[in-house]
Amino acid sequence: MARKFHHSYEVCKCKHVTLGEIIYAIKERDALTIEKIGELTDAGTCCKCCQSEEKDIGSEKMELYLTQILNKFVG
């Protein structure tokens, strides 16, 4: 994650979940897996493109994935 993203950056386009919501789920609600983030925020529960680059089936790749965010805070 070389680029800085604002907390209002929309990570999950399908469910309109922001980076701030995801960070809150990780830090304050112990969402330490993609599945738990999905349970708490709905991010990554629809098309799953935002989960990881491997799951991104769109023609334009996303700039930030849930796996990258998790790795920053968890691993």
Biopython code that builds the backbone (N, CA, C, O; Angstrom):
import numpy as np
from Bio.PDB.StructureBuilder import StructureBuilder

atoms = [
    (1, "MET", "N", (0.835, -1.177, 0.000)),
    (1, "MET", "CA", (0.000, 0.000, 0.000)),
    (1, "MET", "C", (0.879, 1.240, 0.000)),
    (1, "MET", "O", (0.986, 1.935, 1.011)),
    (2, "ALA", "N", (1.483, 1.504, -1.092)),
    (2, "ALA", "CA", (2.371, 2.651, -1.189)),
    (2, "ALA", "C", (1.589, 3.963, -1.171)),
    (2, "ALA", "O", (2.049, 4.956, -0.607)),
    (3, "ARG", "N", (0.449, 3.965, -1.768)),
    (3, "ARG", "CA", (-0.368, 5.172, -1.839)),
    (3, "ARG", "C", (-1.162, 5.341, -0.545)),
    (3, "ARG", "O", (-1.600, 4.366, 0.064)),
    (4, "LYS", "N", (-1.335, 6.586, -0.145)),
    (4, "LYS", "CA", (-2.162, 6.867, 1.039)),
    (4, "LYS", "C", (-3.623, 6.963, 0.606)),
    (4, "LYS", "O", (-3.958, 7.625, -0.376)),
    (5, "PHE", "N", (-4.464, 6.298, 1.351)),
    (5, "PHE", "CA", (-5.898, 6.317, 1.075)),
    (5, "PHE", "C", (-6.615, 6.977, 2.250)),
    (5, "PHE", "O", (-6.281, 6.725, 3.408)),
    (6, "HIS", "N", (-7.590, 7.814, 1.951)),
    (6, "HIS", "CA", (-8.402, 8.436, 2.991)),
    (6, "HIS", "C", (-9.366, 7.404, 3.560)),
    (6, "HIS", "O", (-9.719, 6.437, 2.885)),
    (7, "HIS", "N", (-9.784, 7.609, 4.785)),
    (7, "HIS", "CA", (-10.731, 6.688, 5.414)),
    (7, "HIS", "C", (-12.057, 6.649, 4.659)),
    (7, "HIS", "O", (-12.817, 5.692, 4.804)),
    (8, "SER", "N", (-12.343, 7.660, 3.866)),
    (8, "SER", "CA", (-13.583, 7.684, 3.089)),
    (8, "SER", "C", (-13.453, 6.941, 1.758)),
    (8, "SER", "O", (-14.425, 6.840, 1.009)),
    (9, "TYR", "N", (-12.250, 6.418, 1.455)),
    (9, "TYR", "CA", (-12.036, 5.670, 0.209)),
    (9, "TYR", "C", (-12.915, 4.421, 0.206)),
    (9, "TYR", "O", (-12.895, 3.641, 1.158)),
    (10, "GLU", "N", (-13.673, 4.238, -0.851)),
    (10, "GLU", "CA", (-14.585, 3.101, -0.952)),
    (10, "GLU", "C", (-13.822, 1.877, -1.449)),
    (10, "GLU", "O", (-13.426, 1.812, -2.613)),
    (11, "VAL", "N", (-13.623, 0.919, -0.567)),
    (11, "VAL", "CA", (-12.900, -0.305, -0.903)),
    (11, "VAL", "C", (-13.831, -1.289, -1.609)),
    (11, "VAL", "O", (-13.480, -1.855, -2.644)),
    (12, "CYS", "N", (-15.018, -1.485, -1.041)),
    (12, "CYS", "CA", (-15.999, -2.396, -1.625)),
    (12, "CYS", "C", (-17.047, -1.575, -2.360)),
    (12, "CYS", "O", (-17.882, -0.916, -1.740)),
    (13, "LYS", "N", (-16.997, -1.620, -3.674)),
    (13, "LYS", "CA", (-17.910, -0.821, -4.494)),
    (13, "LYS", "C", (-19.335, -1.369, -4.458)),
    (13, "LYS", "O", (-20.294, -0.598, -4.501)),
    (14, "CYS", "N", (-19.482, -2.690, -4.379)),
    (14, "CYS", "CA", (-20.824, -3.299, -4.380)),
    (14, "CYS", "C", (-21.634, -2.900, -3.156)),
    (14, "CYS", "O", (-22.817, -2.575, -3.262)),
    (15, "LYS", "N", (-20.993, -2.925, -1.998)),
    (15, "LYS", "CA", (-21.690, -2.660, -0.742)),
    (15, "LYS", "C", (-21.372, -1.280, -0.172)),
    (15, "LYS", "O", (-21.854, -0.925, 0.904)),
    (16, "HIS", "N", (-20.555, -0.495, -0.896)),
    (16, "HIS", "CA", (-20.211, 0.873, -0.500)),
    (16, "HIS", "C", (-19.568, 0.936, 0.890)),
    (16, "HIS", "O", (-19.961, 1.739, 1.736)),
    (17, "VAL", "N", (-18.572, 0.070, 1.104)),
    (17, "VAL", "CA", (-17.887, 0.017, 2.394)),
    (17, "VAL", "C", (-16.562, 0.765, 2.279)),
    (17, "VAL", "O", (-15.781, 0.531, 1.357)),
    (18, "THR", "N", (-16.323, 1.662, 3.221)),
    (18, "THR", "CA", (-15.128, 2.498, 3.170)),
    (18, "THR", "C", (-13.960, 1.877, 3.932)),
    (18, "THR", "O", (-14.128, 0.966, 4.743)),
    (19, "LEU", "N", (-12.793, 2.393, 3.646)),
    (19, "LEU", "CA", (-11.589, 1.975, 4.343)),
    (19, "LEU", "C", (-11.724, 2.203, 5.842)),
    (19, "LEU", "O", (-11.308, 1.362, 6.638)),
    (20, "GLY", "N", (-12.297, 3.321, 6.225)),
    (20, "GLY", "CA", (-12.489, 3.629, 7.640)),
    (20, "GLY", "C", (-13.344, 2.587, 8.341)),
    (20, "GLY", "O", (-13.039, 2.197, 9.468)),
    (21, "GLU", "N", (-14.400, 2.134, 7.700)),
    (21, "GLU", "CA", (-15.259, 1.105, 8.282)),
    (21, "GLU", "C", (-14.498, -0.212, 8.450)),
    (21, "GLU", "O", (-14.666, -0.915, 9.447)),
    (22, "ILE", "N", (-13.672, -0.529, 7.478)),
    (22, "ILE", "CA", (-12.889, -1.771, 7.527)),
    (22, "ILE", "C", (-11.834, -1.691, 8.624)),
    (22, "ILE", "O", (-11.652, -2.642, 9.384)),
    (23, "ILE", "N", (-11.145, -0.570, 8.706)),
    (23, "ILE", "CA", (-10.130, -0.393, 9.756)),
    (23, "ILE", "C", (-10.781, -0.477, 11.136)),
    (23, "ILE", "O", (-10.236, -1.106, 12.043)),
    (24, "TYR", "N", (-11.931, 0.145, 11.293)),
    (24, "TYR", "CA", (-12.645, 0.076, 12.570)),
    (24, "TYR", "C", (-12.978, -1.380, 12.915)),
    (24, "TYR", "O", (-12.795, -1.808, 14.055)),
    (25, "ALA", "N", (-13.464, -2.133, 11.935)),
    (25, "ALA", "CA", (-13.811, -3.540, 12.168)),
    (25, "ALA", "C", (-12.588, -4.340, 12.595)),
    (25, "ALA", "O", (-12.688, -5.204, 13.466)),
    (26, "ILE", "N", (-11.446, -4.065, 11.997)),
    (26, "ILE", "CA", (-10.212, -4.782, 12.332)),
    (26, "ILE", "C", (-9.719, -4.395, 13.721)),
    (26, "ILE", "O", (-9.459, -5.261, 14.557)),
    (27, "LYS", "N", (-9.592, -3.102, 13.962)),
    (27, "LYS", "CA", (-8.977, -2.625, 15.202)),
    (27, "LYS", "C", (-9.888, -2.697, 16.419)),
    (27, "LYS", "O", (-9.432, -3.020, 17.516)),
    (28, "GLU", "N", (-11.152, -2.404, 16.239)),
    (28, "GLU", "CA", (-12.066, -2.295, 17.378)),
    (28, "GLU", "C", (-12.975, -3.514, 17.570)),
    (28, "GLU", "O", (-13.492, -3.745, 18.664)),
    (29, "ARG", "N", (-13.166, -4.294, 16.493)),
    (29, "ARG", "CA", (-14.111, -5.407, 16.593)),
    (29, "ARG", "C", (-13.451, -6.748, 16.282)),
    (29, "ARG", "O", (-14.129, -7.758, 16.100)),
    (30, "ASP", "N", (-12.111, -6.743, 16.223)),
    (30, "ASP", "CA", (-11.315, -7.965, 16.033)),
    (30, "ASP", "C", (-11.665, -8.756, 14.776)),
    (30, "ASP", "O", (-11.720, -9.985, 14.808)),
    (31, "ALA", "N", (-11.898, -8.060, 13.684)),
    (31, "ALA", "CA", (-12.141, -8.721, 12.400)),
    (31, "ALA", "C", (-10.780, -9.064, 11.790)),
    (31, "ALA", "O", (-10.199, -8.259, 11.063)),
    (32, "LEU", "N", (-10.285, -10.247, 12.087)),
    (32, "LEU", "CA", (-8.934, -10.625, 11.680)),
    (32, "LEU", "C", (-8.904, -11.548, 10.468)),
    (32, "LEU", "O", (-7.854, -12.087, 10.119)),
    (33, "THR", "N", (-10.056, -11.729, 9.827)),
    (33, "THR", "CA", (-10.143, -12.520, 8.598)),
    (33, "THR", "C", (-11.047, -11.804, 7.600)),
    (33, "THR", "O", (-11.827, -10.929, 7.974)),
    (34, "ILE", "N", (-10.937, -12.176, 6.348)),
    (34, "ILE", "CA", (-11.805, -11.623, 5.301)),
    (34, "ILE", "C", (-13.269, -11.936, 5.645)),
    (34, "ILE", "O", (-14.151, -11.093, 5.480)),
    (35, "GLU", "N", (-13.506, -13.148, 6.121)),
    (35, "GLU", "CA", (-14.866, -13.562, 6.449)),
    (35, "GLU", "C", (-15.463, -12.702, 7.563)),
    (35, "GLU", "O", (-16.621, -12.292, 7.484)),
    (36, "LYS", "N", (-14.674, -12.434, 8.591)),
    (36, "LYS", "CA", (-15.160, -11.627, 9.714)),
    (36, "LYS", "C", (-15.411, -10.184, 9.276)),
    (36, "LYS", "O", (-16.388, -9.567, 9.700)),
    (37, "ILE", "N", (-14.534, -9.645, 8.430)),
    (37, "ILE", "CA", (-14.762, -8.300, 7.878)),
    (37, "ILE", "C", (-16.089, -8.280, 7.134)),
    (37, "ILE", "O", (-16.866, -7.333, 7.266)),
    (38, "GLY", "N", (-16.350, -9.320, 6.353)),
    (38, "GLY", "CA", (-17.610, -9.422, 5.622)),
    (38, "GLY", "C", (-18.813, -9.474, 6.537)),
    (38, "GLY", "O", (-19.831, -8.833, 6.274)),
    (39, "GLU", "N", (-18.698, -10.244, 7.623)),
    (39, "GLU", "CA", (-19.801, -10.343, 8.587)),
    (39, "GLU", "C", (-20.118, -8.993, 9.215)),
    (39, "GLU", "O", (-21.285, -8.642, 9.390)),
    (40, "LEU", "N", (-19.078, -8.238, 9.554)),
    (40, "LEU", "CA", (-19.269, -6.977, 10.268)),
    (40, "LEU", "C", (-19.567, -5.784, 9.368)),
    (40, "LEU", "O", (-20.243, -4.846, 9.791)),
    (41, "THR", "N", (-19.072, -5.808, 8.131)),
    (41, "THR", "CA", (-19.222, -4.628, 7.267)),
    (41, "THR", "C", (-19.937, -4.903, 5.947)),
    (41, "THR", "O", (-20.358, -3.959, 5.277)),
    (42, "ASP", "N", (-20.084, -6.147, 5.560)),
    (42, "ASP", "CA", (-20.613, -6.576, 4.257)),
    (42, "ASP", "C", (-19.579, -6.467, 3.138)),
    (42, "ASP", "O", (-19.865, -6.872, 2.011)),
    (43, "ALA", "N", (-18.398, -5.939, 3.409)),
    (43, "ALA", "CA", (-17.364, -5.821, 2.370)),
    (43, "ALA", "C", (-16.954, -7.208, 1.881)),
    (43, "ALA", "O", (-16.743, -8.125, 2.675)),
    (44, "GLY", "N", (-16.847, -7.340, 0.577)),
    (44, "GLY", "CA", (-16.387, -8.586, -0.014)),
    (44, "GLY", "C", (-17.404, -9.700, -0.026)),
    (44, "GLY", "O", (-17.042, -10.856, -0.243)),
    (45, "THR", "N", (-18.667, -9.390, 0.199)),
    (45, "THR", "CA", (-19.686, -10.434, 0.259)),
    (45, "THR", "C", (-20.522, -10.553, -1.010)),
    (45, "THR", "O", (-21.358, -11.450, -1.117)),
    (46, "CYS", "N", (-20.311, -9.672, -1.956)),
    (46, "CYS", "CA", (-21.117, -9.702, -3.179)),
    (46, "CYS", "C", (-20.312, -10.336, -4.321)),
    (46, "CYS", "O", (-20.361, -11.553, -4.499)),
    (47, "CYS", "N", (-19.594, -9.555, -5.075)),
    (47, "CYS", "CA", (-18.827, -10.099, -6.211)),
    (47, "CYS", "C", (-17.456, -10.625, -5.790)),
    (47, "CYS", "O", (-16.834, -11.389, -6.526)),
    (48, "LYS", "N", (-16.988, -10.224, -4.622)),
    (48, "LYS", "CA", (-15.727, -10.661, -4.008)),
    (48, "LYS", "C", (-14.464, -10.096, -4.692)),
    (48, "LYS", "O", (-13.351, -10.482, -4.332)),
    (49, "CYS", "N", (-14.622, -9.201, -5.657)),
    (49, "CYS", "CA", (-13.469, -8.609, -6.348)),
    (49, "CYS", "C", (-12.566, -7.830, -5.409)),
    (49, "CYS", "O", (-11.361, -7.743, -5.643)),
    (50, "CYS", "N", (-13.125, -7.265, -4.357)),
    (50, "CYS", "CA", (-12.329, -6.450, -3.438)),
    (50, "CYS", "C", (-11.540, -7.293, -2.436)),
    (50, "CYS", "O", (-10.708, -6.756, -1.704)),
    (51, "GLN", "N", (-11.785, -8.589, -2.392)),
    (51, "GLN", "CA", (-11.086, -9.440, -1.431)),
    (51, "GLN", "C", (-9.591, -9.549, -1.736)),
    (51, "GLN", "O", (-8.759, -9.393, -0.843)),
    (52, "SER", "N", (-9.255, -9.816, -2.993)),
    (52, "SER", "CA", (-7.843, -9.972, -3.365)),
    (52, "SER", "C", (-7.682, -9.783, -4.864)),
    (52, "SER", "O", (-8.652, -9.841, -5.620)),
    (53, "GLU", "N", (-6.454, -9.558, -5.278)),
    (53, "GLU", "CA", (-6.180, -9.380, -6.706)),
    (53, "GLU", "C", (-6.548, -10.635, -7.497)),
    (53, "GLU", "O", (-6.999, -10.542, -8.638)),
    (54, "GLU", "N", (-6.356, -11.801, -6.894)),
    (54, "GLU", "CA", (-6.682, -13.061, -7.561)),
    (54, "GLU", "C", (-8.170, -13.204, -7.834)),
    (54, "GLU", "O", (-8.565, -13.833, -8.816)),
    (55, "LYS", "N", (-8.991, -12.629, -6.981)),
    (55, "LYS", "CA", (-10.445, -12.725, -7.142)),
    (55, "LYS", "C", (-11.024, -11.571, -7.945)),
    (55, "LYS", "O", (-12.216, -11.569, -8.254)),
    (56, "ASP", "N", (-10.200, -10.594, -8.284)),
    (56, "ASP", "CA", (-10.658, -9.419, -9.027)),
    (56, "ASP", "C", (-10.838, -9.787, -10.489)),
    (56, "ASP", "O", (-9.862, -9.955, -11.220)),
    (57, "ILE", "N", (-12.085, -9.912, -10.910)),
    (57, "ILE", "CA", (-12.383, -10.322, -12.278)),
    (57, "ILE", "C", (-12.702, -9.140, -13.195)),
    (57, "ILE", "O", (-12.984, -9.320, -14.379)),
    (58, "GLY", "N", (-12.654, -7.948, -12.641)),
    (58, "GLY", "CA", (-12.979, -6.755, -13.418)),
    (58, "GLY", "C", (-11.914, -6.407, -14.444)),
    (58, "GLY", "O", (-10.763, -6.823, -14.318)),
    (59, "SER", "N", (-12.293, -5.655, -15.444)),
    (59, "SER", "CA", (-11.338, -5.255, -16.473)),
    (59, "SER", "C", (-10.354, -4.212, -15.935)),
    (59, "SER", "O", (-9.201, -4.159, -16.364)),
    (60, "GLU", "N", (-10.811, -3.397, -15.007)),
    (60, "GLU", "CA", (-9.934, -2.428, -14.334)),
    (60, "GLU", "C", (-9.653, -2.943, -12.937)),
    (60, "GLU", "O", (-10.574, -3.116, -12.138)),
    (61, "LYS", "N", (-8.396, -3.188, -12.638)),
    (61, "LYS", "CA", (-8.038, -3.719, -11.327)),
    (61, "LYS", "C", (-8.268, -2.653, -10.258)),
    (61, "LYS", "O", (-8.118, -1.456, -10.505)),
    (62, "MET", "N", (-8.632, -3.113, -9.079)),
    (62, "MET", "CA", (-8.864, -2.209, -7.960)),
    (62, "MET", "C", (-7.526, -1.704, -7.436)),
    (62, "MET", "O", (-6.484, -2.304, -7.699)),
    (63, "GLU", "N", (-7.556, -0.611, -6.700)),
    (63, "GLU", "CA", (-6.326, -0.025, -6.152)),
    (63, "GLU", "C", (-5.976, -0.579, -4.781)),
    (63, "GLU", "O", (-4.821, -0.513, -4.363)),
    (64, "LEU", "N", (-6.961, -1.122, -4.078)),
    (64, "LEU", "CA", (-6.754, -1.576, -2.707)),
    (64, "LEU", "C", (-7.666, -2.764, -2.436)),
    (64, "LEU", "O", (-8.859, -2.729, -2.738)),
    (65, "TYR", "N", (-7.089, -3.816, -1.862)),
    (65, "TYR", "CA", (-7.833, -5.044, -1.582)),
    (65, "TYR", "C", (-7.893, -5.310, -0.079)),
    (65, "TYR", "O", (-7.041, -4.849, 0.681)),
    (66, "LEU", "N", (-8.907, -6.055, 0.329)),
    (66, "LEU", "CA", (-9.058, -6.414, 1.736)),
    (66, "LEU", "C", (-7.832, -7.159, 2.258)),
    (66, "LEU", "O", (-7.421, -6.947, 3.399)),
    (67, "THR", "N", (-7.249, -8.020, 1.443)),
    (67, "THR", "CA", (-6.061, -8.756, 1.884)),
    (67, "THR", "C", (-4.912, -7.806, 2.202)),
    (67, "THR", "O", (-4.178, -8.029, 3.166)),
    (68, "GLN", "N", (-4.746, -6.764, 1.421)),
    (68, "GLN", "CA", (-3.692, -5.777, 1.677)),
    (68, "GLN", "C", (-3.945, -5.048, 2.999)),
    (68, "GLN", "O", (-3.019, -4.813, 3.774)),
    (69, "ILE", "N", (-5.191, -4.700, 3.242)),
    (69, "ILE", "CA", (-5.533, -3.991, 4.481)),
    (69, "ILE", "C", (-5.292, -4.901, 5.677)),
    (69, "ILE", "O", (-4.705, -4.481, 6.675)),
    (70, "LEU", "N", (-5.739, -6.131, 5.578)),
    (70, "LEU", "CA", (-5.532, -7.087, 6.668)),
    (70, "LEU", "C", (-4.036, -7.277, 6.954)),
    (70, "LEU", "O", (-3.609, -7.274, 8.109)),
    (71, "ASN", "N", (-3.256, -7.440, 5.892)),
    (71, "ASN", "CA", (-1.811, -7.637, 6.066)),
    (71, "ASN", "C", (-1.151, -6.449, 6.774)),
    (71, "ASN", "O", (-0.202, -6.621, 7.538)),
    (72, "LYS", "N", (-1.653, -5.273, 6.516)),
    (72, "LYS", "CA", (-1.105, -4.074, 7.142)),
    (72, "LYS", "C", (-1.349, -4.058, 8.659)),
    (72, "LYS", "O", (-0.485, -3.642, 9.431)),
    (73, "PHE", "N", (-2.524, -4.513, 9.066)),
    (73, "PHE", "CA", (-2.896, -4.433, 10.473)),
    (73, "PHE", "C", (-2.695, -5.738, 11.248)),
    (73, "PHE", "O", (-2.516, -5.716, 12.465)),
    (74, "VAL", "N", (-2.725, -6.857, 10.554)),
    (74, "VAL", "CA", (-2.677, -8.156, 11.228)),
    (74, "VAL", "C", (-1.338, -8.852, 11.033)),
    (74, "VAL", "O", (-0.782, -9.425, 11.970)),
    (75, "GLY", "N", (-0.837, -8.796, 9.827)),
    (75, "GLY", "CA", (0.301, -9.648, 9.595)),
    (75, "GLY", "C", (1.514, -9.010, 9.112)),
    (75, "GLY", "O", (2.521, -9.683, 8.895)),
]
sb = StructureBuilder()
sb.init_structure("model")
sb.init_model(0)
sb.init_chain("A")
sb.init_seg("    ")
for serial, (resi, resn, name, xyz) in enumerate(atoms, 1):
    if name == "N":
        sb.init_residue(resn, " ", resi, " ")
    sb.init_atom(name, np.array(xyz, "f"), 0.0, 1.0, " ", f" {name:<3s}", serial, name[0])
structure = sb.get_structure()
